[in-house]
């Protein structure tokens, strides 16, 4: 008797679809298109991504684990609304791990990495020059993530991805009007110190940069705004 052929597992496809939802929501947060406090309806997200409620719920639970989404009993999921205390803790955590990240990045410095960082700085400057606020916000976060990738430390990279997403929410809520969130000049100075393998300068520039970002925040309780998910995630 011929052996029965087992159906192929759809686990990879499920994982990819969950990742697509997570990445879409996270990108909307990083680009300040999804505001803190926005309700994330499972049915609406499912329609946007052509996914079941089960997949949407899995994605939202993962984001909740990262602190980017809050899930409230009998109410549903909402984009997290970090408090001023949360903001201080996030930047305290970043000041602890990012100097260690630049130390490791210096150990891993290579012509290929320096070229990648130079190209990234050029993208940041172009976005700033053209007044593309969404791209500027996204690229600012990606700069810090690139350094974590360069460090080769996967635990730091995972932590920093979460902290960057939380920082984006915090900046959106608390940034003073007309204040740049993350200056390209600071990023260029960090890259210059890494290129010279100057650990002291790289660490000092990183700490100064993060402290300045936090100092430009006006930490008081914000007022919620409302958005339609289809206008943001379906764009």
C-alpha positions in Angstrom: 0.0 0.0 0.0 1.4 3.4 -1.0 2.2 5.7 1.9 -0.1 8.6 2.3 1.4 11.9 1.3 1.2 14.4 4.2 -0.1 17.8 3.3 2.5 20.5 3.3 2.6 22.6 6.5 1.3 26.2 6.1 3.3 27.3 9.1 5.8 29.4 7.1 3.0 31.1 5.2 1.2 31.8 8.5 4.4 33.2 10.0 5.0 35.4 6.9 1.4 36.8 7.1 1.7 37.6 10.8 5.1 39.3 10.2 3.5 41.4 7.4 0.8 42.6 9.8 3.4 43.3 12.5 5.7 45.1 10.2 2.9 47.2 8.7 1.7 48.4 12.1 5.2 49.0 13.3 6.2 51.0 10.2 3.0 53.1 10.6 4.1 53.8 14.2 7.7 54.6 13.3 6.6 57.0 10.5 4.1 58.6 12.9 1.1 57.6 10.8 -0.5 55.6 13.6 -1.1 57.7 16.6 -0.9 56.6 20.2 -4.3 55.5 21.5 -5.6 54.5 18.1 -7.9 51.4 18.3 -6.6 48.4 16.3 -9.8 46.6 15.4 -9.1 43.0 14.5 -11.8 42.9 11.8 -10.6 46.1 10.1 -7.0 45.0 10.1 -8.0 41.6 8.8 -9.8 43.3 5.9 -6.8 45.5 5.1 -4.4 42.6 5.1 -6.7 39.8 3.9 -6.0 37.9 7.1 -8.1 36.0 9.6 -8.8 37.3 13.0 -6.6 34.6 14.4 -3.6 35.9 12.5 -4.3 39.5 13.4 -4.7 38.6 17.0 -1.4 36.8 17.0 0.3 39.8 15.5 -1.2 42.2 18.0 -0.2 39.9 20.9 3.3 40.0 19.7 3.3 43.8 19.5 1.8 43.9 22.9 4.6 41.8 24.2 7.0 44.4 22.8 5.1 47.2 24.5 4.0 48.8 21.3 0.4 47.8 21.6 -1.9 47.6 24.7 -4.6 44.9 24.8 -7.4 45.8 27.2 -9.9 43.2 28.3 -13.4 43.6 26.7 -12.1 46.6 24.7 -9.5 45.3 22.3 -6.1 46.5 21.2 -4.8 50.0 21.0 -1.6 51.7 20.0 0.3 52.2 23.3 0.2 55.6 24.9 3.5 55.8 26.9 3.4 58.0 30.0 6.1 60.6 30.8 7.5 58.0 33.3 7.6 55.5 30.5 9.5 58.0 28.3 12.1 58.5 31.0 12.6 54.8 31.4 12.9 54.2 27.6 15.6 56.8 27.3 17.4 55.6 30.4 17.4 52.1 28.9 18.7 53.4 25.5 21.5 55.3 27.3 22.5 52.0 29.0 22.7 49.8 25.9 23.6 52.1 23.0 27.1 53.0 24.2 27.8 49.3 24.4 26.4 48.9 20.9 28.8 51.5 19.5 31.7 49.8 21.3 30.8 46.5 19.5 30.2 48.4 16.2 33.8 49.7 16.4 35.0 46.2 16.8 33.1 45.2 13.6 34.0 48.3 11.6 34.8 47.6 7.9 34.8 49.4 4.6 31.5 47.7 3.7 29.8 48.9 6.9 31.2 52.4 6.6 29.9 52.6 3.1 26.4 51.4 4.3 26.4 54.0 7.0 27.5 56.8 4.6 24.7 55.9 2.2 22.2 55.9 5.1 23.4 59.4 6.2 22.9 60.6 2.6 19.3 59.3 2.6 18.7 61.1 5.9 20.0 64.4 4.5 18.0 64.0 1.3 14.8 63.4 3.3 15.5 66.4 5.5 16.3 68.6 2.5 13.0 67.7 0.8 11.0 68.1 4.0 9.9 64.5 4.0 9.0 64.2 7.7 7.8 60.6 7.5 11.0 59.4 5.8 13.1 61.4 8.3 11.5 59.8 11.3 11.8 56.3 9.8 15.4 56.8 8.7 16.4 58.2 12.1 15.2 55.0 13.8 16.9 52.9 11.2 20.2 54.5 11.8 20.3 53.3 15.4 19.1 49.9 14.3 21.9 49.7 11.7 24.5 50.3 14.4 22.9 47.5 16.4 23.1 45.2 13.4 26.7 46.2 12.9 27.5 45.3 16.5 26.5 41.7 15.8 24.8 41.4 19.2 21.3 39.9 18.5 20.0 40.5 22.1 20.9 44.2 21.9 19.4 44.4 18.5 16.1 42.9 19.7 16.0 45.2 22.7 16.8 48.3 20.6 14.1 47.5 17.9 11.5 47.6 20.7 13.0 50.7 22.3 13.0 52.5 18.9 9.4 51.8 18.3 8.5 53.0 21.8 10.7 56.1 21.3 8.7 56.9 18.1 5.5 56.9 20.1 7.1 59.0 22.8 8.5 61.6 20.3 5.1 61.8 18.6 3.3 62.5 21.9 5.8 64.7 23.6 8.1 66.5 21.1 8.0 70.2 21.2 6.7 71.8 17.9 9.2 72.3 15.1 11.9 70.4 17.0 13.8 67.8 14.9 13.5 64.4 16.6 16.9 63.0 15.7 19.5 65.2 14.0 21.5 64.0 11.1 24.5 66.0 12.3 24.6 63.9 15.4 24.4 60.7 13.4 27.3 61.9 11.2 29.4 62.7 14.4 28.8 59.2 15.7 29.8 57.7 12.4 33.0 59.8 12.3 34.0 58.6 15.7 33.3 54.9 14.7 35.4 55.4 11.6 38.3 56.7 13.7 37.7 53.8 16.2 37.5 56.4 18.9 35.5 54.6 21.6 35.4 57.5 24.0 34.1 59.9 21.4 31.6 57.4 20.0 30.2 56.7 23.4 30.1 60.4 24.4 28.4 61.4 21.1 25.8 58.6 21.5 25.0 59.6 25.1 24.8 63.3 24.2 22.5 62.6 21.3 20.1 60.5 23.3 20.1 63.1 26.2 19.4 65.9 23.8 16.4 64.0 22.2 14.9 63.5 25.6 15.6 67.1 26.7 13.5 68.3 23.7 10.4 66.4 24.9 7.7 68.2 26.8 6.7 65.5 29.2 3.1 66.0 30.2 0.0 63.9 29.6 -1.2 64.2 25.9 -4.7 64.4 24.4 -5.8 61.4 22.3 -6.6 61.7 18.6 -8.6 59.3 16.5 -7.8 57.8 13.1 -9.4 55.3 10.7 -7.1 52.3 10.3 -7.9 52.0 6.6 -6.6 55.5 6.0 -3.2 54.5 7.5 -2.6 50.9 7.0 -4.4 50.7 3.7 -2.5 53.6 2.1 
